[in-house]
Amino acid sequence: MRIVMRELRQIFIRDRRIAGIMFAASIAYLVIFSLLYGTHVVNGVPLAIYDEDQSQASRALIRAFADSEKFRVVAQPAAAEEMEALLREQAVSAAVHIHRGFGRELAAGRSSPLLFVAGGNNLVVTNAATVAAQEITAAFGQDAGARLAERAGLPPALAAGKTAPAQVVLRVHNNPTLSYLNFFVIGLAMAAFQQGIFLPVGASIIGEYGKVAELAAYPAYAVIGLKLLPYFVLETLSFFVTLLISVKVFAIPCKGDLASLFVLATAFVFTAIGFSSLAASFCRDELTFTKLCLIYAVPAFTLSGYIWPLAAMDTFSGTIAYIFPLFYFADALRDLLLGGYSPQLARNVLVLYGVGAALIGLTVLVFARRRDARGERPAMPGEGLPRTRT
């Protein structure tokens, strides 16, 4: 209890800047969005096609989608409910519903609506898929219109109204207005939240190495564990304060249940604390650790999968992404908030808790060895007692 109270006094009385960093981190990220968007394209978007019409025209349209490099047809559900389930579970990022009578309407020269449904969790994927669907449908419609005009013997001027018989009706799940507020703000806030964990924890660990004699009577695991406990509790509280402001002030949707959000948040806080405490153990002073945090911030956010999907990254970037704790947190958090469901939640939580435990264990080991090297270690049972003669 002494160690915990000592740490709380440090946070709230001796150095109130620590509490400010933990609860009001406002680090601005100038990330390389233009480089990401300018040098990459999103291809192979997982697509489901529900063909209710089962006509020659609908099969031709399916081939048009399958032949496009923008899409990868992974499912052809037999019912609208099955299509919706695939979207909800994020087995696909978009879906096409070809209604009954599609081929008949085209053959009669009438416009036939085509429903394209896109998941709005990641606007990069949504925008790329929407544009590609419009292009494919427009090309298909022009080709069908040309055949109709040729069959009717109409000159091109009179056939103008028949060259686009297929139309797209767009419906976006989870982010229907394509709001960049919903898309970006939480990710940026969580990147700042991560730095708000790193800096106070790192400063605390580095400071402890300068006064190891004060707690020499305690084993290393007790010192590290009890020092980190207040940060774990306070940073979890900070997460929910940030989330509350996001929902109440900025009207960002929150469809996820509280239990899922709590489990994900605590797993990330646990890992971030372990990551920063171990890194701080190898830094000679607080300034060095701060520089390391600032260098780390940009690649961690850029490769988190939040602004650019993992599937669209090159092999090297996609592999490196797995080492950043933010990769397992930020995108899953947005899925929970906007969609109410994250398909990788269980995996991400297990990875975060496992890695966090390993990092904190290594921190304890490093602390014990460095303390022993300075001649400071907890007293063993019986040490310091006077010897009696027999």
C-alpha positions in Angstrom: 0.0 0.0 0.0 2.9 2.3 0.7 4.2 2.0 -2.9 0.7 2.8 -4.3 0.2 5.8 -2.1 3.7 7.0 -2.9 2.9 6.8 -6.6 -0.4 8.6 -6.2 1.2 11.5 -4.3 3.7 11.7 -7.2 0.9 11.9 -9.8 -1.5 14.3 -8.0 0.6 16.4 -5.6 4.4 16.5 -6.4 4.1 16.6 -10.2 0.6 17.5 -11.4 1.8 17.5 -15.0 1.6 13.7 -14.9 -2.1 13.8 -14.2 -2.5 16.4 -16.9 -0.7 14.2 -19.5 -2.8 11.1 -18.4 -6.2 12.8 -18.7 -5.6 15.6 -21.2 -3.1 14.3 -23.7 -3.3 16.6 -26.8 -0.4 15.5 -28.9 -1.0 16.5 -32.5 -0.3 14.0 -35.1 0.8 15.2 -38.5 0.7 11.9 -40.3 1.6 11.2 -43.9 -2.0 10.9 -45.2 -1.2 12.3 -48.6 1.6 9.7 -49.0 -0.6 6.9 -48.0 -3.5 7.9 -50.3 -1.3 9.0 -53.2 0.8 5.9 -53.6 -1.6 3.1 -52.8 -4.9 1.8 -54.2 -7.4 -0.5 -52.5 -8.0 -3.6 -54.5 -9.5 -7.0 -53.8 -12.4 -5.6 -51.6 -14.3 -8.7 -50.3 -17.7 -8.7 -51.9 -20.9 -10.8 -51.6 -23.4 -10.9 -54.4 -27.0 -11.9 -53.8 -28.5 -12.8 -57.2 -32.3 -12.9 -56.6 -33.0 -12.7 -60.4 -30.9 -15.6 -61.6 -31.1 -14.4 -65.2 -28.6 -14.1 -68.0 -28.3 -10.4 -67.4 -27.6 -10.8 -63.7 -25.0 -13.5 -64.4 -23.3 -11.1 -66.8 -23.2 -8.4 -64.1 -21.7 -10.8 -61.6 -19.0 -11.6 -64.1 -18.3 -7.9 -64.5 -17.8 -7.5 -60.7 -15.7 -10.7 -60.6 -13.5 -9.6 -63.5 -12.7 -6.3 -61.8 -9.4 -6.1 -59.7 -11.2 -3.8 -57.3 -13.4 -6.6 -55.9 -12.9 -10.2 -54.8 -16.2 -12.1 -54.8 -16.1 -14.3 -51.8 -19.7 -15.3 -51.3 -23.0 -15.6 -53.2 -25.6 -15.8 -50.4 -29.0 -17.4 -51.1 -31.0 -14.9 -49.1 -31.0 -11.2 -48.2 -30.6 -12.2 -44.5 -27.5 -14.1 -45.2 -26.0 -11.2 -47.1 -26.8 -8.9 -44.1 -25.2 -11.4 -41.8 -22.0 -11.4 -43.9 -21.8 -7.6 -43.7 -22.6 -7.5 -40.0 -19.9 -10.1 -39.2 -17.4 -8.2 -41.5 -16.9 -11.4 -43.6 -17.3 -9.0 -46.6 -16.8 -5.2 -46.9 -19.5 -4.7 -49.5 -22.5 -6.5 -51.1 -24.6 -6.3 -54.2 -28.3 -7.3 -54.3 -29.6 -8.0 -57.7 -33.4 -7.8 -57.4 -35.9 -10.2 -59.0 -36.9 -9.0 -62.4 -33.6 -7.3 -63.1 -33.1 -9.0 -66.5 -36.7 -8.6 -67.5 -36.6 -4.9 -66.9 -33.4 -4.5 -68.9 -34.8 -6.4 -71.8 -37.8 -4.2 -71.8 -35.6 -1.1 -71.9 -36.6 0.1 -68.4 -34.3 1.2 -65.6 -33.6 -1.5 -63.0 -32.2 -0.4 -59.6 -29.2 -2.3 -58.2 -28.6 -2.2 -54.4 -25.0 -1.8 -53.4 -24.4 -2.1 -49.6 -21.0 -1.0 -48.2 -19.7 -1.2 -44.6 -18.9 2.3 -43.4 -16.4 1.3 -40.7 -13.4 2.2 -42.9 -14.1 5.1 -45.3 -11.0 4.3 -47.4 -12.5 0.9 -48.3 -16.0 2.3 -48.5 -15.1 5.1 -50.9 -12.9 2.8 -53.1 -15.7 0.1 -53.3 -18.4 2.7 -54.0 -16.6 4.3 -56.8 -15.6 1.0 -58.3 -19.2 -0.3 -58.1 -20.5 2.8 -59.9 -17.9 2.4 -62.7 -18.7 -1.2 -63.2 -22.4 -0.7 -63.2 -22.1 2.3 -65.5 -20.0 0.3 -68.0 -22.5 -2.6 -67.8 -25.4 -0.3 -68.3 -23.9 1.4 -71.3 -23.2 -1.9 -72.9 -26.7 -3.1 -72.3 -28.1 0.1 -73.5 -26.1 -0.1 -76.7 -27.5 -3.6 -77.4 -31.0 -2.4 -76.8 -30.6 0.5 -79.2 -29.1 -1.7 -81.8 -31.9 -4.2 -81.4 -34.6 -1.5 -81.7 -32.9 0.0 -84.7 -32.7 3.4 -83.0 -30.2 6.0 -83.9 -27.8 7.1 -81.1 -29.6 10.4 -80.5 -32.9 8.7 -79.7 -31.2 6.0 -77.7 -29.6 8.4 -75.2 -32.2 7.6 -72.5 -31.6 3.9 -72.8 -27.9 3.8 -72.4 -27.9 3.6 -68.6 -30.7 1.2 -67.7 -28.9 -0.1 -64.5 -28.6 2.3 -61.6 -26.9 2.1 -58.2 -28.8 2.8 -55.0 -26.2 3.3 -52.3 -26.7 2.3 -48.6 -23.8 2.4 -46.2 -23.8 0.5 -42.9 -22.6 2.0 -39.6 -21.5 5.3 -41.1 -24.4 6.3 -43.4 -23.3 10.0 -43.8 -19.6 8.9 -44.5 -18.6 11.2 -41.7 -14.9 11.8 -41.3 -15.6 12.9 -37.8 -16.6 9.3 -36.9 -13.8 7.9 -39.0 -10.9 9.9 -37.7 -11.5 11.4 -34.3 -11.4 8.3 -32.1 -8.2 7.1 -33.8 -6.4 10.4 -33.2 -7.7 10.5 -29.6 -6.4 7.0 -29.0 -3.0 7.8 -30.5 -2.8 10.7 -28.0 -4.1 8.4 -25.3 -1.3 6.0 -26.0 1.3 8.7 -25.5 -0.5 9.7 -22.3 0.3 6.3 -21.0 3.8 6.1 -22.2 5.2 9.4 -20.8 4.0 9.2 -17.2 4.8 5.5 -16.8 8.3 5.9 -18.4 9.0 8.9 -16.1 8.0 6.9 -13.1 10.2 3.9 -14.0 13.2 6.0 -14.8 12.7 8.0 -11.6 12.6 4.7 -9.6 16.1 3.8 -10.8 17.4 6.9 -9.2 16.1 6.0 -5.7 16.2 2.2 -5.6 17.3 2.3 -2.0 14.0 3.7 -0.8 12.2 0.4 -1.6 15.1 -2.0 -1.1 13.1 -4.0 1.4 10.5 -4.9 -1.2 10.9 -7.6 -3.9 11.2 -6.3 -7.5 7.8 -7.7 -8.6 6.1 -5.9 -5.7 7.8 -2.6 -6.6 7.0 -2.7 -10.3 3.5 -4.2 -9.9 2.4 -1.7 -7.3 4.0 1.2 -9.1 2.1 0.4 -12.3 -1.2 -0.3 -10.6 -2.3 3.3 -10.2 -1.5 4.0 -13.8 -3.5 1.0 -14.9 -6.6 2.2 -13.0 -6.3 5.9 -13.8 -5.6 5.3 -17.5 -8.6 3.0 -17.8 -10.7 5.8 -16.2 -9.1 8.3 -18.7 -10.2 6.1 -21.6 -13.8 6.2 -20.5 -13.7 9.9 -19.9 -12.4 10.4 -23.4 -15.1 8.0 -24.7 -17.8 9.9 -22.8 -16.7 13.2 -24.3 -16.6 11.7 -27.8 -20.1 10.4 -27.5 -21.8 13.3 -25.6 -19.9 16.3 -27.1 -19.1 15.1 -30.6 -22.1 12.7 -31.1 -19.8 9.9 -32.2 -22.0 6.7 -32.2 -21.3 4.0 -29.5 -23.0 0.8 -30.4 -20.6 -1.5 -28.6 -21.5 -3.0 -25.2 -19.7 -1.7 -22.1 -18.2 -5.1 -21.3 -16.5 -5.4 -24.7 -15.2 -1.9 -24.5 -13.9 -2.4 -21.0 -12.1 -5.6 -21.9 -10.5 -4.1 -25.0 -9.5 -0.9 -23.1 -7.9 -2.6 -20.1 -6.0 -5.0 -22.4 -4.5 -2.1 -24.3 -3.7 -0.1 -21.2 -2.0 -3.2 -19.7 0.1 -3.7 -22.8 1.0 0.0 -23.2 2.1 0.1 -19.5 4.3 -2.9 -20.0 5.7 -1.6 -23.3 6.6 1.8 -21.8 8.0 0.4 -18.5 10.3 -2.0 -20.3 11.5 0.7 -22.8 12.1 3.1 -20.0 14.2 0.5 -18.2 16.8 0.8 -21.0 16.8 4.6 -21.2 19.4 6.6 -19.3 17.1 9.6 -18.6 13.6 10.9 -19.2 14.6 13.0 -22.1 15.9 10.0 -24.0 12.6 8.2 -23.3 10.5 11.1 -24.5 12.4 11.3 -27.8 11.8 7.6 -28.2 8.1 8.0 -27.6 7.8 10.8 -30.2 9.7 8.8 -32.8 7.4 5.8 -32.1 4.2 7.7 -32.3 3.9 8.3 -36.1 4.7 4.8 -37.4 2.5 3.3 -34.7 -0.5 5.2 -35.8 0.2 5.0 -39.5 0.6 1.2 -39.4 -2.3 0.6 -36.9 -4.7 -0.2 -39.7 -6.9 2.7 -38.6 -6.5 5.0 -41.6 -5.2 2.5 -44.1 -6.4 -1.1 -44.1 -4.0 -3.9 -43.5 -5.0 -5.7 -46.7 -3.9 -2.7 -48.8 -0.4 -2.5 -47.2 2.7 -3.9 -48.8 4.1 -7.1 -47.2 6.8 -5.3 -45.2 4.4 -2.7 -43.7 1.8 -5.3 -43.0 4.2 -7.5 -41.1 5.6 -4.6 -39.1 2.1 -3.5 -38.1 1.6 -6.6 -35.9 4.3 -5.4 -33.4 2.4 -2.2 -32.4 -0.2 -2.5 -29.6 -2.3 0.2 -31.3 -2.8 -2.2 -34.2 -4.8 -4.5 -31.9 -6.8 -1.7 -30.3 -7.7 1.3 -32.5 -9.5 -0.4 -35.4 -11.3 -2.8 -33.1 -12.5 0.1 -31.0 -13.9 1.8 -34.1 -15.7 -1.4 -35.1 -17.3 -1.6 -31.7 -18.3 2.0 -31.7 -19.7 2.3 -35.2 -20.9 -1.3 -35.8 -21.3 -2.8 -32.3 -19.1 -5.8 -33.2 -15.5 -6.5 -33.8 -14.7 -9.9 -35.4 -11.1 -9.9 -34.0 -12.0 -8.8 -30.5 -11.2 -12.0 -28.7 -7.9 -12.5 -30.6 -6.8 -8.9 -30.0 -7.6 -9.0 -26.3 -5.7 -12.3 -25.8 -2.7 -11.0 -27.7 -2.6 -7.7 -25.8 -2.9 -9.3 -22.4 -0.3 -12.0 -23.3 2.2 -9.5 -24.6 1.5 -7.1 -21.7 2.3 -9.9 -19.1 5.5 -10.7 -20.9 6.6 -7.1 -21.1 5.9 -6.4 -17.4 7.6 -9.7 -16.5 10.7 -8.6 -18.4 10.6 -5.2 -16.7 10.6 -6.9 -13.2 13.6 -9.0 -14.3 15.5 -5.9 -15.6 14.7 -3.9 -12.4 15.8 -6.8 -10.1 19.2 -7.2 -12.0 19.9 -3.5 -12.1 19.1 -3.1 -8.4 21.3 -6.1 -7.5 24.1 -4.6 -9.6 23.9 -1.5 -7.3 24.1 -3.7 -4.2 20.4 -3.0 -3.3 18.2 -6.1 -2.8 15.4 -7.0 -0.4 16.5 -8.6 2.9 16.1 -12.3 3.1 14.4 -14.0 6.0 16.8 -14.1 9.0 19.2 -11.6 7.6 20.4 -8.9 10.0 19.5 -11.0 13.2 22.2 -11.4 15.8 23.9 -14.8 15.9 23.8 -16.8 19.1 26.7 -19.0 20.3 26.1 -22.6 21.1 
